Amino acid sequence: MFYSFIRVIVRIIVYIVNGKPTYLNKEKLPTGNYILVGPHRTWFDPLYFALAASPKKFSFMAKEELFKNPILRFILVHANAFPVNRENPGPSVIKTPVKWLKKKDLSLIMFPSGTRHSQKLKGGVILIAKLSGVPIVPAVYQGPLTFKGLLTRKKTTVAFGDPIYLDRKMKINDENQKIIIEKMEQQFNSLDKSINPDFKYIDMSKK
């Protein structure tokens, strides 16, 4: 109930601040649970991903420091977020999402690059997908990268790619991880070009 309420509030705020977003290829989203992955380009792209894939509900990973504030903790917990220690991630970073994907009607939003300032994909999403038996759905966000940019009402677009299904018998080794990571990267690039052939991501933190 809380998640649905927050989603409505966010949708209204997004519409007022930036106008109506464009969502492409929504028909590609599978039934059941899945892991929605994309390059992390701004702090609010997970909000756009969650809105774009509605009515599906999602869980999120959030750095554990955010849970120290009791008010923020309440919001995060009821918005289906769970804490992760980024410096020393323990077994829960895998066990919690796998358990939720199997036992709850919640999909998962992950950014394989880890942070929005790193474009290097990581293998955690692959392990979670294999253990939970759900597909990986690539997605990209194109639009403003700062809140100030949102106020300019520049067009925002989220596009979904084809689900990537993993063989349950596949071994999680460097070779197989490389194959899956390449598939994700190829879809990210293809989706970006389908929205804007001239698109080039600029990390605002380095400007």
GIWOJO-V417522 format. One record per pair of residues at least 24 apart in sequence whose C-alpha atoms are under 10 Angstrom apart, sorted by sequence separation. I is the first residue (numbers start at 1). J is the second residue. D is the distance in whole Angstrom. If there is no record, write none. Layout:
# GIWOJO-V417522
((I & J & D) (I & J & D))
This chain:
# GIWOJO-V417522
((29 & 53 & 8) (32 & 56 & 9) (33 & 57 & 9) (34 & 58 & 9) (35 & 59 & 10) (60 & 84 & 10) (61 & 85 & 10) (62 & 86 & 9) (63 & 87 & 10) (137 & 161 & 6) (138 & 162 & 7) (139 & 163 & 10) (163 & 187 & 10) (23 & 48 & 9) (31 & 56 & 9) (33 & 58 & 9) (136 & 161 & 10) (137 & 162 & 6) (138 & 163 & 7) (162 & 187 & 8) (23 & 49 & 9) (26 & 52 & 8) (27 & 53 & 10) (80 & 106 & 8) (110 & 136 & 10) (136 & 162 & 9) (137 & 163 & 4) (138 & 164 & 8) (161 & 187 & 6) (21 & 48 & 8) (26 & 53 & 7) (29 & 56 & 10) (81 & 108 & 10) (101 & 128 & 9) (107 & 134 & 9) (109 & 136 & 10) (111 & 138 & 10) (135 & 162 & 10) (136 & 163 & 6) (137 & 164 & 6) (160 & 187 & 9) (161 & 188 & 8) (23 & 51 & 9) (24 & 52 & 9) (26 & 54 & 10) (80 & 108 & 9) (86 & 114 & 9) (97 & 125 & 10) (101 & 129 & 9) (108 & 136 & 10) (109 & 137 & 10) (110 & 138 & 10) (135 & 163 & 6) (136 & 164 & 5) (137 & 165 & 9) (160 & 188 & 9) (23 & 52 & 6) (98 & 127 & 9) (99 & 128 & 10) (102 & 131 & 9) (103 & 132 & 10) (134 & 163 & 10) (135 & 164 & 5) (136 & 165 & 7) (159 & 188 & 9) (161 & 190 & 9) (21 & 51 & 9) (22 & 52 & 8) (23 & 53 & 9) (94 & 124 & 8) (98 & 128 & 6) (101 & 131 & 10) (102 & 132 & 6) (134 & 164 & 9) (135 & 165 & 5) (136 & 166 & 8) (161 & 191 & 7) (21 & 52 & 8) (93 & 124 & 9) (94 & 125 & 9) (97 & 128 & 7) (98 & 129 & 8) (101 & 132 & 6) (102 & 133 & 8) (134 & 165 & 7) (135 & 166 & 7) (160 & 191 & 7) (61 & 93 & 8) (96 & 128 & 10) (97 & 129 & 9) (98 & 130 & 9) (99 & 131 & 9) (100 & 132 & 9) (101 & 133 & 9) (102 & 134 & 9) (133 & 165 & 9) (134 & 166 & 8) (135 & 167 & 10) (159 & 191 & 6) (14 & 47 & 9) (94 & 127 & 8) (95 & 128 & 8) (98 & 131 & 7) (99 & 132 & 7) (101 & 134 & 8) (133 & 166 & 8) (158 & 191 & 9) (159 & 192 & 8) (14 & 48 & 9) (94 & 128 & 6) (97 & 131 & 10) (98 & 132 & 5) (133 & 167 & 9) (134 & 168 & 10) (158 & 192 & 9) (61 & 96 & 10) (93 & 128 & 9) (94 & 129 & 10) (97 & 132 & 8) (98 & 133 & 9) (129 & 164 & 10) (130 & 165 & 9) (131 & 166 & 10) (133 & 168 & 7) (157 & 192 & 10) (159 & 194 & 9) (11 & 47 & 9) (61 & 97 & 9) (95 & 131 & 9) (98 & 134 & 9) (129 & 165 & 9) (130 & 166 & 6) (132 & 168 & 9) (159 & 195 & 8) (10 & 47 & 8) (11 & 48 & 9) (14 & 51 & 10) (60 & 97 & 9) (94 & 131 & 9) (95 & 132 & 10) (129 & 166 & 7) (130 & 167 & 8) (131 & 168 & 8) (158 & 195 & 9) (10 & 48 & 9) (59 & 97 & 8) (94 & 132 & 10) (130 & 168 & 6) (157 & 195 & 8) (11 & 50 & 10) (127 & 166 & 10) (129 & 168 & 9) (130 & 169 & 9) (7 & 47 & 9) (11 & 51 & 7) (126 & 166 & 8) (130 & 170 & 8) (10 & 51 & 8) (11 & 52 & 10) (59 & 100 & 8) (130 & 171 & 9) (58 & 100 & 10) (59 & 101 & 9) (130 & 172 & 9) (7 & 50 & 8) (8 & 51 & 9) (58 & 101 & 10) (7 & 51 & 7) (127 & 171 & 10) (136 & 180 & 10) (59 & 104 & 10) (127 & 172 & 7) (138 & 183 & 9) (139 & 184 & 9) (59 & 105 & 10) (60 & 106 & 10) (126 & 172 & 8) (138 & 184 & 6) (7 & 54 & 9) (58 & 105 & 8) (59 & 106 & 6) (60 & 107 & 9) (61 & 108 & 9) (137 & 184 & 9) (138 & 185 & 9) (140 & 187 & 9) (141 & 188 & 10) (7 & 55 & 10) (57 & 105 & 7) (58 & 106 & 5) (59 & 107 & 6) (60 & 108 & 6) (61 & 109 & 8) (136 & 184 & 9) (138 & 186 & 10) (139 & 187 & 8) (140 & 188 & 6) (56 & 105 & 8) (57 & 106 & 5) (58 & 107 & 5) (59 & 108 & 5) (60 & 109 & 6) (61 & 110 & 7) (123 & 172 & 9) (138 & 187 & 7) (139 & 188 & 7) (140 & 189 & 9) (142 & 191 & 10) (4 & 54 & 10) (7 & 57 & 9) (56 & 106 & 7) (57 & 107 & 6) (58 & 108 & 5) (59 & 109 & 6) (60 & 110 & 7) (61 & 111 & 9) (123 & 173 & 10) (126 & 176 & 10) (127 & 177 & 9) (137 & 187 & 10) (138 & 188 & 7) (140 & 190 & 10) (141 & 191 & 9) (142 & 192 & 8) (4 & 55 & 9) (56 & 107 & 7) (57 & 108 & 8) (58 & 109 & 6) (59 & 110 & 9) (60 & 111 & 10) (123 & 174 & 9) (126 & 177 & 7) (140 & 191 & 7) (141 & 192 & 8) (57 & 109 & 10) (125 & 177 & 10) (139 & 191 & 7) (140 & 192 & 7) (4 & 57 & 8) (124 & 177 & 10) (138 & 191 & 9) (139 & 192 & 9) (142 & 195 & 8) (3 & 57 & 8) (123 & 177 & 6) (126 & 180 & 8) (141 & 195 & 10) (142 & 196 & 9) (3 & 58 & 9) (122 & 177 & 9) (123 & 178 & 9) (126 & 181 & 8) (140 & 195 & 9) (3 & 59 & 10) (122 & 178 & 10) (125 & 181 & 10) (145 & 201 & 10) (50 & 107 & 10) (121 & 178 & 10) (123 & 180 & 9) (142 & 199 & 8) (145 & 202 & 9) (50 & 108 & 10) (123 & 181 & 8) (142 & 200 & 10) (145 & 203 & 8) (146 & 204 & 8) (50 & 109 & 8) (122 & 181 & 8) (142 & 201 & 9) (145 & 204 & 7) (49 & 109 & 8) (121 & 181 & 7) (120 & 181 & 10) (121 & 182 & 9) (35 & 97 & 10) (47 & 109 & 10) (46 & 109 & 7) (121 & 184 & 9) (46 & 110 & 8) (121 & 185 & 8) (46 & 111 & 9) (35 & 101 & 9) (119 & 185 & 10) (33 & 100 & 10) (34 & 101 & 8) (33 & 101 & 6) (6 & 75 & 9) (32 & 101 & 9) (33 & 102 & 8) (112 & 181 & 9) (33 & 103 & 10) (40 & 110 & 9) (41 & 111 & 10) (33 & 104 & 9) (35 & 106 & 10) (36 & 107 & 8) (37 & 108 & 8) (38 & 109 & 8) (39 & 110 & 9) (40 & 111 & 6) (45 & 116 & 10) (3 & 75 & 9) (6 & 78 & 10) (7 & 79 & 9) (33 & 105 & 7) (34 & 106 & 8) (35 & 107 & 6) (36 & 108 & 6) (37 & 109 & 6) (38 & 110 & 7) (39 & 111 & 6) (40 & 112 & 8) (43 & 115 & 9) (112 & 184 & 9) (2 & 75 & 9) (3 & 76 & 10) (6 & 79 & 8) (32 & 105 & 8) (33 & 106 & 6) (34 & 107 & 5) (35 & 108 & 5) (36 & 109 & 5) (37 & 110 & 5) (38 & 111 & 5) (39 & 112 & 7) (40 & 113 & 7) (42 & 115 & 9) (43 & 116 & 8) (3 & 77 & 10) (5 & 79 & 10) (32 & 106 & 9) (33 & 107 & 5) (34 & 108 & 7) (35 & 109 & 6) (36 & 110 & 6) (37 & 111 & 5) (38 & 112 & 7) (39 & 113 & 7) (40 & 114 & 8) (41 & 115 & 8) (42 & 116 & 6) (2 & 77 & 10) (3 & 78 & 7) (4 & 79 & 9) (32 & 107 & 8) (33 & 108 & 8) (34 & 109 & 9) (35 & 110 & 7) (36 & 111 & 8) (37 & 112 & 7) (38 & 113 & 8) (39 & 114 & 9) (40 & 115 & 6) (41 & 116 & 5) (42 & 117 & 9) (2 & 78 & 6) (3 & 79 & 5) (35 & 111 & 10) (37 & 113 & 10) (39 & 115 & 9) (40 & 116 & 4) (41 & 117 & 7) (1 & 78 & 9) (2 & 79 & 7) (3 & 80 & 7) (39 & 116 & 7) (40 & 117 & 8) (41 & 118 & 9) (1 & 79 & 9) (2 & 80 & 9) (39 & 117 & 10) (40 & 118 & 8) (41 & 119 & 9) (39 & 118 & 9) (40 & 119 & 8) (39 & 119 & 7) (39 & 120 & 9) (39 & 121 & 9) (38 & 121 & 10) (117 & 202 & 10) (118 & 203 & 9) (117 & 203 & 7) (116 & 203 & 8) (117 & 204 & 9) (37 & 125 & 8) (116 & 204 & 10) (117 & 205 & 8) (36 & 125 & 10) (116 & 205 & 9) (117 & 206 & 9) (35 & 125 & 8) (49 & 139 & 8) (35 & 126 & 10) (49 & 140 & 8) (48 & 140 & 10) (49 & 141 & 8) (35 & 128 & 9) (48 & 141 & 8) (35 & 129 & 7) (34 & 129 & 8) (45 & 140 & 9) (46 & 141 & 9) (45 & 141 & 6) (35 & 132 & 10) (44 & 141 & 10) (45 & 142 & 9) (34 & 132 & 9) (45 & 143 & 9) (33 & 132 & 9) (34 & 133 & 9) (35 & 134 & 7) (36 & 135 & 9) (37 & 136 & 7) (38 & 137 & 8) (39 & 138 & 9) (41 & 140 & 9) (42 & 141 & 9) (45 & 144 & 10) (33 & 133 & 9) (34 & 134 & 5) (35 & 135 & 6) (36 & 136 & 6) (37 & 137 & 6) (38 & 138 & 6) (39 & 139 & 8) (40 & 140 & 9) (41 & 141 & 8) (42 & 142 & 10) (44 & 144 & 10) (45 & 145 & 9) (33 & 134 & 6) (34 & 135 & 5) (35 & 136 & 5) (36 & 137 & 5) (37 & 138 & 5) (38 & 139 & 5) (39 & 140 & 7) (40 & 141 & 8) (41 & 142 & 9) (42 & 143 & 9) (44 & 145 & 8) (32 & 134 & 8) (33 & 135 & 8) (34 & 136 & 6) (35 & 137 & 6) (36 & 138 & 6) (37 & 139 & 6) (38 & 140 & 5) (39 & 141 & 8) (41 & 143 & 9) (42 & 144 & 8) (43 & 145 & 8) (44 & 146 & 9) (32 & 135 & 10) (33 & 136 & 10) (34 & 137 & 7) (35 & 138 & 8) (36 & 139 & 7) (37 & 140 & 8) (38 & 141 & 8) (41 & 144 & 9) (42 & 145 & 5) (43 & 146 & 8) (44 & 147 & 9) (30 & 134 & 10) (36 & 140 & 10) (41 & 145 & 7) (42 & 146 & 7) (43 & 147 & 9) (30 & 135 & 8) (41 & 146 & 10) (42 & 147 & 9) (52 & 157 & 9) (53 & 158 & 9) (29 & 135 & 10) (30 & 136 & 10) (52 & 158 & 7) (53 & 159 & 10) (29 & 136 & 10) (30 & 137 & 8) (51 & 158 & 10) (52 & 159 & 9) (53 & 160 & 9) (29 & 137 & 7) (48 & 156 & 9) (49 & 157 & 10) (52 & 160 & 9) (28 & 137 & 9) (29 & 138 & 10) (48 & 157 & 9) (49 & 158 & 7) (48 & 158 & 7) (49 & 159 & 9) (49 & 160 & 9) (45 & 158 & 9) (25 & 139 & 10) (24 & 139 & 10) (23 & 141 & 10) (22 & 142 & 10) (38 & 159 & 10) (21 & 143 & 9) (38 & 160 & 9) (37 & 160 & 10) (36 & 160 & 9) (37 & 161 & 10) (18 & 143 & 10) (36 & 161 & 10) (18 & 144 & 9) (36 & 163 & 9) (35 & 163 & 9) (18 & 147 & 10) (34 & 163 & 9) (35 & 164 & 10) (17 & 147 & 9) (34 & 164 & 10) (17 & 148 & 10) (18 & 149 & 9) (19 & 150 & 9) (28 & 159 & 10) (29 & 160 & 7) (34 & 165 & 10) (17 & 149 & 10) (18 & 150 & 5) (19 & 151 & 9) (21 & 153 & 10) (26 & 158 & 9) (28 & 160 & 7) (29 & 161 & 8) (30 & 162 & 9) (17 & 150 & 7) (18 & 151 & 6) (19 & 152 & 10) (20 & 153 & 9) (21 & 154 & 10) (22 & 155 & 8) (23 & 156 & 9) (24 & 157 & 8) (25 & 158 & 9) (26 & 159 & 8) (27 & 160 & 9) (28 & 161 & 7) (29 & 162 & 8) (30 & 163 & 7) (17 & 151 & 6) (18 & 152 & 7) (19 & 153 & 6) (21 & 155 & 7) (22 & 156 & 6) (23 & 157 & 6) (24 & 158 & 6) (25 & 159 & 6) (26 & 160 & 6) (27 & 161 & 10) (28 & 162 & 6) (29 & 163 & 7) (16 & 151 & 9) (17 & 152 & 8) (18 & 153 & 4) (19 & 154 & 8) (20 & 155 & 8) (21 & 156 & 5) (22 & 157 & 5) (23 & 158 & 5) (24 & 159 & 5) (25 & 160 & 5) (26 & 161 & 9) (27 & 162 & 10) (28 & 163 & 7) (14 & 150 & 9) (17 & 153 & 7) (18 & 154 & 7) (19 & 155 & 8) (20 & 156 & 8) (21 & 157 & 6) (22 & 158 & 6) (23 & 159 & 6) (24 & 160 & 6) (25 & 161 & 7) (14 & 151 & 10) (16 & 153 & 9) (18 & 155 & 8) (19 & 156 & 9) (20 & 157 & 9) (21 & 158 & 8) (22 & 159 & 8) (23 & 160 & 8) (24 & 161 & 9) (25 & 162 & 9) (15 & 153 & 9) (18 & 156 & 8) (14 & 153 & 10) (39 & 184 & 10) (38 & 184 & 8) (39 & 185 & 9) (37 & 184 & 8) (38 & 185 & 9) (38 & 187 & 10) (39 & 188 & 8) (38 & 188 & 7) (37 & 188 & 9) (41 & 201 & 8) (41 & 202 & 9) (42 & 203 & 9) (39 & 201 & 10) (41 & 203 & 7) (42 & 204 & 9) (41 & 204 & 9) (42 & 205 & 10) (25 & 191 & 10) (24 & 191 & 9) (24 & 194 & 10) (24 & 195 & 9))
